[in-house]
Amino acid sequence: MRNLTLKQFRAVEAIVSHGKIINAAKVLGLSPPAVTIQLRQIEEELGLQLFDRTNEGMRPTAAGLAFVDTAQAIEERMRLLADQIDAIKGVRTGSLRLGVVSTAKYFAPRMMAAFMKDYPDIDMRLAIGNRAETIARLKNHEVDIALMGRPAKDVPVRASAFGDHPLVIIAAPEHPLAKARDISKERIARENFLIREPGSGTRISLEIFLSELPGRLDDLGIEMDSNETIKQAVMAGLGIAFISAHTIAFEVEAGRLVILDVAGMPIRRQWFAVMRTDHAISPAMATFHDFLMRKGAMYLPLFGKLYPDPEVKRG
């Protein structure tokens, strides 16, 4: 395997990403025969087939997946080397790929803007997705740091908390429980919940919250694909929702939503900056991580404006 080249690793990665040799060749700026030759040389070197050739395209074998994982790690190390060379030269440049769960999109842009103002020469890219998509990007080395409420468990990661993440239950202002006080868990559980997809951070927290009520998790509620859709549905009177307080500041201040006074709430979680433990920390990553630890909480929506005295609600 000592004869493998960086071009060959990139060729395999392109085939996996684009499904067909002709598509990979276009991305690489090569002819399809040239890519085919590279693939044949790699397979001869390894003594294994990296792809199954199907009518639908090239499907990576177990060896192919292992090969592309190494290719991604090599690209990551090359980026790190470039950043480290710049750091040695004293140049405050580099690149940073930030992934955030969809709930964090309500504050991540302001956080990025503040960081980029202090470090204008660091090239920053943002990827927003649900929890599963963000974890997949961590797995595939597509992001350097991810912001999420619950660190991934099936990826080797280090997680650093940088701010509180309160979770609340919301309703339309005209909901019968809008002015009720100390609503019990048993009472709120009888309501129709509007929920995110399985595996989302808020849904996991809701499942934990209701888990002690027999049978309640069997029919949790109506599933919707985004916080924005859920908020609109709650305002329309379709039900109530268990949601991050950081997603509803505008609507609550405008009087379009209310936070229900439920016993034991708000539930207080934390926001985490998550990095793979097998990902070497570049100067840009270290700089952004330090920024989050010092200033990250400043860019979270102020929960006190929504809940005048949250300390009372610790349950």
Order of alpha helices (4+ residues) and beta strands (2+ residues): alpha-alpha-alpha-beta-beta-alpha-beta-alpha-beta-alpha-beta-beta-alpha-beta-alpha-beta-alpha-beta-alpha-beta-beta-alpha
